[in-house]
């Protein structure tokens, strides 16, 4: 393959296959009167040199069978590139690496929320020891150095995101309200209510992450994606032709831009994987917006 190395800056559980999507969504929440589901995309890209790359979006807490089906899907790739800040990229991942990754504060928060919603944690069910798995992320030291160099931290990213949404005239920050969430917790029996409330916010969360990027891209998303694509280029030069990139769904819009606009790939096909399945309480139609939200929308 002769595509250029990615540029440094610039800015199932059933599967449903569909033709090339005009939109850039890699996560969606589907809802009816009786049920709902949170779904993530697997999008295939082809290159004239005969290379196929599949972007596989994931949420880090989900139903156990969601991850088990990924383990089966991953067997088809010559190389499966995965995200994980930390560990030694030149050595196979060890159980100690996995345990260390579970101990960081963000992972603890994910485990806490997952427990409340009766969902499982990604690191407990994905088989990172598979022979075709290749680390394609920054080391912890590099990640921390790059964040320090850019003056980037969680607070600065949130401020940047809020500022970007305000400039765009977004009302997303008004859509999520705790009164609505507690109402769902009461009506839907706790975990399901929480999943409904959070599931409806995923598009807002995606737009928030987009706002964090800014014109130069963040270390959290853009620079880690560039690292992954450099690993992809190395594996292609080593003879791999069918590759998967397994990253959080929030990373996929940036990957899509780089694959199609910089590296000469074309998006071919999208499949959807169900992360959360929610059965609503009988007789409750919680698809309706609360009066407060209706007033804000009018």
N, C-alpha and C positions, 0 to 999 in steps of 0.2 A: 504493500500500500504506500502511496506517495503523498498522502495528505500531510499538510504542515503540522508541526507540533503546536498545540494550543497556545495562544498568545497570553502574555503575562498579565495584561491589564484588562482592557475592554470589559469599558464596562462590557378449580378453583374453589362447599364452596365453589360455586360455579364461575367459570370465566365467560365473559361476553366479548366476542371478537367483533371488531368493526374496522372499517376502512380508515385511511389516514384522516386524522382529526384536524379540523381547521383551528381549534382552540389549543391552548397550551395547558389545560388543566391535567394534572396527574393525580388528583385526589378529588373524590366527589362523595356527597351524602345524598342518598336516595331515600325518599320517605313516602309512605302511603298512610291511610287511616289506621291500618292494623300492624304495620311493621316498618322498619327502617334498616339501612345498612350503610356503613362507611366502606368505601372501596378505593383501592390504589391501583395505579396503572403500571402495566409492563408494555413498553413501547419499543418496537423493532425499528432499526435503522440499517439501511444497506448502502454500500459504497461500490462504485464502478470497478474497484479492484477485487471484488468478490468477498469483501469483509462484511460480516453482520454483527451489529452491536445491539444488545437489548438493554434499555434502561429499566430497572426494576425498582419501583418506588415502594417504600415500606413505612409503616407507622410502628413505633417502638413498643407499644403495648397493644395487644390484639388477642383474638381467639386463638387457642393453641393450634387448631387445624390449619389456620392461615399460614403459620410458620412451617408446619409439617409439609404442606403442599409446596412451599418454596424449596424445601430440602429436595423434593423430587424434581422440581423444575430445574434446579441448579446442576443436576447431573448431565444435562445436555450440552453445557458449554465447555469449550476448550479451556477457557479461563473465566473464573468468576471473581471480579474485582469488588472488594468490599470496603466499607467505611469503618474506621475505628481509630480515633485519635489515641495514640499510645502504642506500646509494643515495639518490637523491632521489625521494620518492614522487610529485612533480609532474612528473617528466620520464621519458621512456621509458628502460628499462634499456639500458645500453651494454655493449660487450664489456669495457671497463675495469672497470665495476662487477662483472661476473662474475669477472674475474680477481682483483680485490681480495677478493671474498667467498671465493674458494678459498684465500686465504693465511692465513685465521685459524686458530688452533691446532686448533679442533674439526674444521674441514674437513680439515686435514692428517691428523688421526687417522682420520677416515672414509676418506680416500684410502688410507692405510696398510692398514687392515683390509680394505678393498675389494680391494686388490691381493693380499693374502694369500688371499682367498677367490675370486679371479678373478671379481669382480663390478665393474660399472661405476658411475660417480658421476653422480648426478642432474644436476648443473650442466653436465656434458659433453653431455647428450643432450636435455634439455628445451629447446624453442624459446621462450625468454623474449622474443624480439623480435616474436612474433605480435601482430597489431593489437588483439586483444581482451584481451590480458594487462594487468592492472592491479595495481600494487604495493599490497598491503594489509597492511603491517607497519610496525613502528616504524623510525625512522631510528636509526642507530648511536648518535648523541648522546642521543636520547630514551631508548633502551634502557639505556644506561649510567647516565644520570641517575636513572631510575626504580629501577634495581637499587641504586644508592648510597643513595637515599632510604629504601629498604626494608631496607637492610643485607643484600642478597641477593647471594650468590655461589655458585659450584659447591659449595664445602665446606658452606656453610650449608644449601643445598638437600638435599644428601646426608644431612646430620645430621637434618634434618626428616623426610626419607623413612624413614630407619631407625627413628626414634622413633615415627612413625606405624605402621609395621609391627609394632613391638614391642608397642605398645598394643593392636593388633588381634590379638595372639597369633599373628602370621604366622610361618611357618617358611620362607618363601621364601628368606631369606638362606642357609639351609642346603642348599638344593637344588642350587645351582651349585657344583660342585667341580672343581678343575683336574685331578684324577686321571681323572675321567670324560671330561673334554675331551681330554686327551692320549691316552686309550685310543681315542677316536673318531678322532683325528688319525692314529693308527697304523693302525687297521682300515679306515678309509674313504679313505685316500689323501690326507690333508692338507686341501685346500680343502673337500671335501664333509664331512669330519668336523667342521671348524670351523663350517660352516653348520648342521649338525645340532645341535651343541652350543649355538650361539647362538640358533638358531631355537626350540629348546625353552624358551629363557629369555624369550621376548618377552612372555609374559603377566606374568612377574615384573617385567620392566622397566616395563611399563605400570602395574602397581600401585605401583612405586617412584615413578614420576612423579606418580601420583595422590596419594601421600603427601607429595610436595614442595609441593603446592598449599596445604594448610592451609585454615583457615576464610576467610581473606581473599583467597586466590588468589595465585599467584606472578606476577612480571613475565614470566618465561620462557614461561608458558602462558596464564594467564587474561588478563593485561593486553594481551598481543599479540592474543589472540582478540577482545577488546573493540575494539581498533583495527581489526581486519579487518571486524568487523560494522558499525562506523561507516562504513567505505568501502562496504560492501554497501548500507547504507541510502542513502548518497549516490547510488550507481549506480541503485538502484531509483527514487529520486525523479527521476532523469534519464531514466527511461523504460525501463530494462532489466527484462526479465521472466524471463529464463532465465539463471541465474548458477551458476558453479561456484566453490568455495573449495578451493584446492589447498594443503594443509598437511600437515605430519608427522602420521602416524596418532595419535600421542600427544595431539595437540590436539583430536581429534574428539569424545571424550566430553564435554568442556567445551562445545564448539560445539553438540553435540546438546542439552545442558541449556538453553543460552541460546535456541536456536531454538524449542524446544518449550515451555519454561516461561515465557519472557519475551516472545517475539516472535510467538506464535500460529501457528507452523508445525506440521504433522503429518508424521511420518516415513512414507514411502510404500513405498519399494522399496530393496533393497540388492543390489549386484553385487560380486563378488570378483575382484580382479586379482592374478595370480600374479607375485610379485616374484622369488622364488628357486625354481628347480626342481632337485631333488637326486635323482640316481640312486644308490642304495646299491651298495656293493661286492657282487658275486655271492656268495651263500651266507652273507651276514652278516645276522643279525637284531638290529640295534642298537636296536630299540624297547624291549628289555628294560632295566629299571633295573639299575644295578650293585648288588651286594650291600650296599654301604655305604648307598646311598639306600634300599634296601628295609628295612634295619634301622631307619633313621630314621623311615620312614613307619609302621612297625608299632607 
